[in-house]
Amino acid sequence: MLFQINHLSAEFSSRKKKIPILNDVSLSVDEGEFVALVGESGSGKTMTSLSAMHLLPEQIKITGGEIFFGGRKISKLSDDDFRKISGKEISMIFQEPMTSLNPLIKIGRQIEESGLVHGLSKEEARLRSEELARLTGLKDTERIFQSFPHELSGGMKQRVMIASALMNNPRLLIADEPTTALDVLTQEEIISILKNLRAEKKISMLLITHDFSVVRKLCSRVYIMYKGKIVESASTEEIFKNPKHEYTRALIEAIPSLQKRDKKLPVFDAFIRDSQLNSEGR
């Protein structure tokens, strides 16, 4: 097993109270496997991934559990020791590129940065960044590398984030909503890039998302998270075919489809009935 989270719990602490954020969370990702952690906003998905990356906000503390990578316990590593593997063996693609990319540094330098930190020479980092630009579909690299983040489209910025995360050939990629802010065509392009990474680089990925359509295209297994807990886990096929938890069923039911296009929502039908009754009573 490449990556494991065992019985992880965390809480938000303030002077007045403590609020549980994660409750006994366990999940795993094997070598070459793409696994999804699915739930709506506020369910605890991102906090789980930030726990693994030693990036929790100061007010949130891990209160129990362990995290392993390659058989090594990483949850107890000092920040200095964890930096030796962060960006090298484990990399993360964050949800919003504009909050992760430095607005004052040109794109080429930002892609090269992780390689330079982990021991690549300037020439090696430059060649590697050009290779990754091609891999992630960044065309006209000379112009893009000389650009600042605000000069690129959302899809280009997401490609830059993927290229940066891949700089040191990591074994595990944690991707937090990598397609959420993109249009449908760009989403498909990013999904294609991630599929190619699995085929060519044998990389593993933990996908953090609320989008079941992306899960279906990319992942072999799924964990469903609700209010800081894992409430169901199974193969992707089994989750779609036979969801057991009512929350999982509700998430799947919410997936847009052409078959549902002409169906009215129950709440809308109730609204019409109430309006008719009010009109008749006047």
RODO-2510 file (C-alpha; in nm, 4 decimals, decimal comma):
residues 282
     n   res          X          Y          Z
     1     m     0,0000     0,0000     0,0000
     2     l     0,1466     0,3350    -0,1041
     3     f    -0,0600     0,5753     0,1074
     4     q    -0,2762     0,5163     0,4138
     5     i    -0,4739     0,7282     0,6550
     6     n    -0,5728     0,5319     0,9659
     7     h    -0,8412     0,6545     1,2089
     8     l    -0,7562     1,0222     1,1610
     9     s    -0,9372     1,2751     1,3814
    10     a    -0,8928     1,6522     1,4016
    11     e    -1,0641     1,9454     1,5679
    12     f    -1,0893     2,3212     1,5437
    13     s    -0,9893     2,4913     1,8683
    14     s    -1,0697     2,8401     1,9869
    15     r    -1,0735     3,0019     2,3289
    16     k    -1,4427     2,9291     2,3702
    17     k    -1,4930     2,5835     2,2188
    18     k    -1,3600     2,2860     2,0249
    19     i    -1,5324     2,1642     1,7095
    20     p    -1,4648     1,8192     1,5559
    21     i    -1,3547     1,8498     1,1926
    22     l    -1,2506     1,4932     1,1096
    23     n    -1,3779     1,1833     1,2869
    24     d    -1,1997     0,8471     1,2570
    25     v    -1,1148     0,8856     0,8865
    26     s    -0,9451     0,5887     0,7182
    27     l    -0,8577     0,5501     0,3499
    28     s    -0,5836     0,4115     0,1274
    29     v    -0,4311     0,4460    -0,2197
    30     d    -0,2285     0,1678    -0,3794
    31     e     0,0551     0,1989    -0,6323
    32     g    -0,0786     0,3191    -0,9688
    33     e    -0,4328     0,3601    -0,8315
    34     f    -0,6663     0,6570    -0,8707
    35     v    -0,8974     0,6911    -0,5690
    36     a    -1,1663     0,9530    -0,5074
    37     l    -1,2693     1,1190    -0,1826
    38     v    -1,6171     1,2563    -0,2523
    39     g    -1,8440     1,4878    -0,0567
    40     e    -2,0073     1,8279    -0,0666
    41     s    -1,8388     2,1492     0,0471
    42     g    -1,7663     2,1416     0,4196
    43     s    -1,7633     1,7627     0,4453
    44     g    -1,3943     1,7519     0,5440
    45     k    -1,2368     1,6420     0,2140
    46     t    -0,9859     1,9245     0,1861
    47     m    -0,8957     1,9088     0,5559
    48     t    -0,8139     1,5411     0,5087
    49     s    -0,5760     1,6212     0,2222
    50     l    -0,4207     1,9152     0,4095
    51     s    -0,3589     1,6847     0,7064
    52     a    -0,1578     1,4559     0,4818
    53     m     0,0456     1,7501     0,3482
    54     h     0,1176     1,9095     0,6894
    55     l    -0,0779     2,2163     0,5765
    56     l    -0,3597     2,2377     0,8310
    57     p    -0,4487     2,5872     0,9521
    58     e    -0,3008     2,6733     1,2905
    59     q    -0,6381     2,6464     1,4682
    60     i    -0,6933     2,2878     1,3532
    61     k    -0,5053     2,0114     1,5322
    62     i    -0,4837     1,6381     1,4684
    63     t    -0,6157     1,4636     1,7776
    64     g    -0,5756     1,1004     1,6735
    65     g    -0,4762     0,8593     1,4004
    66     e    -0,1777     0,8037     1,1743
    67     i    -0,0769     0,8741     0,8134
    68     f     0,1651     0,6483     0,6243
    69     f     0,3419     0,6890     0,2918
    70     g     0,5484     0,4058     0,1473
    71     g     0,5327     0,2270     0,4819
    72     r     0,6741     0,5292     0,6665
    73     k     0,4717     0,7186     0,9252
    74     i     0,4609     1,0783     0,7982
    75     s     0,2017     1,2245     1,0352
    76     k     0,4626     1,2593     1,3099
    77     l     0,7421     1,4006     1,0948
    78     s     0,8699     1,7478     1,1743
    79     d     0,7874     2,0109     0,9126
    80     d     1,1533     2,0197     0,8076
    81     d     1,1625     1,6425     0,7538
    82     f     0,8308     1,6440     0,5696
    83     r     0,9555     1,9118     0,3269
    84     k     1,2121     1,6582     0,2030
    85     i     0,9313     1,4458     0,0556
    86     s     0,6695     1,7172    -0,0097
    87     g     0,6825     1,8127    -0,3749
    88     k     0,9214     1,5262    -0,4416
    89     e     0,7409     1,2036    -0,3517
    90     i     0,3993     1,3537    -0,2693
    91     s     0,2652     1,6565    -0,4588
    92     m    -0,0614     1,8456    -0,4383
    93     i    -0,2683     2,0311    -0,6964
    94     f    -0,4721     2,2941    -0,5166
    95     q    -0,8290     2,3906    -0,5969
    96     e    -0,7722     2,7486    -0,7098
    97     p    -0,4544     2,8151    -0,9109
    98     m    -0,4623     3,1915    -0,8596
    99     t    -0,4280     3,1497    -0,4830
   100     s    -0,1380     2,9058    -0,5269
   101     l     0,0582     3,0760    -0,8049
   102     n     0,2675     3,3786    -0,7105
   103     p     0,1291     3,6771    -0,9059
   104     l     0,4711     3,8465    -0,9097
   105     i     0,6782     3,5577    -1,0528
   106     k     0,6794     3,4421    -1,4138
   107     i     0,5298     3,1031    -1,4924
   108     g     0,8524     2,9370    -1,6094
   109     r     1,0270     3,0164    -1,2839
   110     q     0,7329     2,8873    -1,0809
   111     i     0,7305     2,5507    -1,2590
   112     e     1,1076     2,5159    -1,2099
   113     e     1,0963     2,6136    -0,8413
   114     s     1,0187     2,2712    -0,6948
   115     g     1,2951     2,1084    -0,8956
   116     l     1,5492     2,3649    -0,7800
   117     v     1,4428     2,3172    -0,4160
   118     h     1,4948     1,9416    -0,4465
   119     g     1,8394     1,9578    -0,6027
   120     l     1,8013     2,0000    -0,9795
   121     s     2,0381     2,2365    -1,1537
   122     k     1,8960     2,5372    -1,3394
   123     e     1,9528     2,3629    -1,6726
   124     e     1,7916     2,0392    -1,5518
   125     a     1,4915     2,2297    -1,4116
   126     r     1,4491     2,4236    -1,7370
   127     l     1,4577     2,1093    -1,9526
   128     r     1,2225     1,9292    -1,7161
   129     s     0,9758     2,2213    -1,7202
   130     e     0,9732     2,2184    -2,1016
   131     e     0,9057     1,8433    -2,1009
   132     l     0,6185     1,8890    -1,8538
   133     a     0,4749     2,1760    -2,0560
   134     r     0,4408     1,9417    -2,3524
   135     l     0,3001     1,6642    -2,1336
   136     t     0,0314     1,8908    -1,9883
   137     g    -0,0657     2,0532    -2,3168
   138     l     0,0930     2,3952    -2,2634
   139     k     0,1584     2,5195    -2,6158
   140     d     0,3696     2,8222    -2,7097
   141     t     0,5843     2,7552    -2,4026
   142     e     0,8237     3,0425    -2,4644
   143     r     0,5410     3,2951    -2,4323
   144     i     0,3736     3,1148    -2,1411
   145     f     0,6970     3,0818    -1,9419
   146     q     0,7505     3,4572    -1,9728
   147     s     0,3911     3,5329    -1,8645
   148     f     0,2541     3,6154    -1,5218
   149     p    -0,0409     3,4130    -1,3832
   150     h    -0,3017     3,6821    -1,4532
   151     e    -0,2146     3,6656    -1,8230
   152     l    -0,3235     3,3017    -1,8557
   153     s    -0,6669     3,1409    -1,8827
   154     g    -0,8045     2,9188    -1,6093
   155     g    -0,7257     2,6055    -1,8068
   156     m    -0,3667     2,7161    -1,8676
   157     k    -0,3172     2,7965    -1,4978
   158     q    -0,4456     2,4501    -1,4056
   159     r    -0,1998     2,2938    -1,6502
   160     v     0,0778     2,4985    -1,4888
   161     m    -0,0254     2,3644    -1,1467
   162     i    -0,0132     2,0055    -1,2759
   163     a     0,3276     2,0640    -1,4386
   164     s     0,4637     2,2119    -1,1142
   165     a     0,3312     1,9181    -0,9118
   166     l     0,5009     1,6710    -1,1480
   167     m     0,8403     1,8414    -1,1465
   168     n     1,0100     1,5723    -0,9339
   169     n     0,8211     1,2659    -1,0628
   170     p     0,6158     1,2155    -0,7433
   171     r     0,4677     0,8766    -0,6634
   172     l     0,1444     1,0264    -0,5266
   173     l    -0,0551     1,3225    -0,6535
   174     i    -0,3255     1,4717    -0,4302
   175     a    -0,5618     1,6718    -0,6522
   176     d    -0,8130     1,9013    -0,4805
   177     e    -1,1013     1,9750    -0,7207
   178     p    -0,8677     2,0056    -1,0233
   179     t    -1,1499     2,0611    -1,2749
   180     t    -1,4142     2,2479    -1,0738
   181     a    -1,3583     2,6028    -1,2028
   182     l    -1,3127     2,4995    -1,5670
   183     d    -1,5513     2,4889    -1,8623
   184     v    -1,6636     2,1485    -1,9905
   185     l    -1,4149     2,1239    -2,2784
   186     t    -1,1188     2,2234    -2,0602
   187     q    -1,2343     1,9764    -1,7933
   188     e    -1,2174     1,6981    -2,0513
   189     e    -0,8664     1,8046    -2,1511
   190     i    -0,7470     1,7996    -1,7877
   191     i    -0,9087     1,4573    -1,7332
   192     s    -0,7266     1,3307    -2,0436
   193     i    -0,3946     1,4615    -1,9062
   194     l    -0,4519     1,2829    -1,5744
   195     k    -0,5407     0,9582    -1,7542
   196     n    -0,2198     0,9809    -1,9565
   197     l    -0,0191     1,0331    -1,6368
   198     r    -0,1590     0,7117    -1,4942
   199     a    -0,0776     0,5207    -1,8131
   200     e     0,2678     0,6672    -1,8822
   201     k     0,4052     0,7549    -1,5387
   202     k     0,2240     0,4926    -1,3262
   203     i     0,1448     0,7721    -1,0827
   204     s    -0,1093     0,7293    -0,8004
   205     m    -0,3725     0,9905    -0,7201
   206     l    -0,6118     1,0840    -0,4431
   207     l    -0,8800     1,2941    -0,6111
   208     i    -1,0706     1,5332    -0,3840
   209     t    -1,3996     1,6223    -0,5507
   210     h    -1,7752     1,6590    -0,5335
   211     d    -1,8155     1,5799    -0,9048
   212     f    -1,9218     1,2203    -0,9654
   213     s    -1,8914     1,2588    -1,3431
   214     v    -1,5145     1,3144    -1,3013
   215     v    -1,4915     1,0231    -1,0558
   216     r    -1,6549     0,7893    -1,3047
   217     k    -1,4004     0,8792    -1,5725
   218     l    -1,0895     0,8600    -1,3562
   219     c    -1,1128     0,6528    -1,0387
   220     s    -1,1357     0,2838    -0,9565
   221     r    -1,2441     0,3269    -0,5935
   222     v    -1,4445     0,5850    -0,4004
   223     y    -1,4699     0,7025    -0,0393
   224     i    -1,7796     0,9040     0,0505
   225     m    -1,7336     1,1684     0,3206
   226     y    -2,0125     1,3336     0,5181
   227     k    -1,9688     1,5659     0,8164
   228     g    -1,6058     1,4655     0,8681
   229     k    -1,6679     1,0899     0,8488
   230     i    -1,6246     0,8248     0,5812
   231     v    -1,9775     0,6881     0,5471
   232     e    -1,9221     0,4487     0,2558
   233     s    -1,6415     0,3079     0,0412
   234     a    -1,6460     0,0721    -0,2556
   235     s    -1,5349     0,0331    -0,6150
   236     t    -1,6613     0,3080    -0,8436
   237     e    -1,8758     0,0564    -1,0293
   238     e    -2,0345    -0,0681    -0,7068
   239     i    -2,0987     0,2847    -0,5768
   240     f    -2,2948     0,3727    -0,8909
   241     k    -2,4687     0,0382    -0,9185
   242     n    -2,5594    -0,0166    -0,5542
   243     p    -2,5040     0,2857    -0,3261
   244     k    -2,5804     0,1840     0,0315
   245     h    -2,5735     0,5067     0,2334
   246     e    -2,8571     0,7546     0,1851
   247     y    -2,6064     1,0388     0,1465
   248     t    -2,4327     0,8532    -0,1385
   249     r    -2,7687     0,7960    -0,3064
   250     a    -2,8503     1,1670    -0,2756
   251     l    -2,5159     1,2663    -0,4326
   252     i    -2,5678     1,0303    -0,7253
   253     e    -2,9272     1,1444    -0,7706
   254     a    -2,7989     1,5015    -0,7973
   255     i    -2,5835     1,4227    -1,1046
   256     p    -2,7275     1,6166    -1,4013
   257     s    -2,8476     1,4056    -1,6928
   258     l    -3,0567     1,4435    -2,0073
   259     q    -3,3095     1,1986    -1,8638
   260     k    -3,3750     1,4394    -1,5754
   261     r    -3,3956     1,7458    -1,7989
   262     d    -3,7743     1,7634    -1,8166
   263     k    -3,8417     1,6478    -1,4611
   264     k    -3,9600     1,9043    -1,2094
   265     l    -3,8002     1,9090    -0,8692
   266     p    -4,0384     1,7975    -0,5918
   267     v    -3,9893     2,1273    -0,4114
   268     f    -4,0910     2,3125    -0,7292
   269     d    -4,4109     2,1071    -0,7599
   270     a    -4,4931     2,1945    -0,3989
   271     f    -4,4317     2,5613    -0,4724
   272     i    -4,6783     2,5483    -0,7666
   273     r    -4,9456     2,3769    -0,5540
   274     d    -4,9076     2,6352    -0,2774
   275     s    -4,9325     2,9184    -0,5304
   276     q    -5,2500     2,7709    -0,6804
   277     l    -5,4098     2,7283    -0,3391
   278     n    -5,3265     3,0853    -0,2458
   279     s    -5,4768     3,2124    -0,5723
   280     e    -5,7974     3,0145    -0,5220
   281     g    -5,8314     3,1477    -0,1677
   282     r    -5,8273     3,5119    -0,2759
***
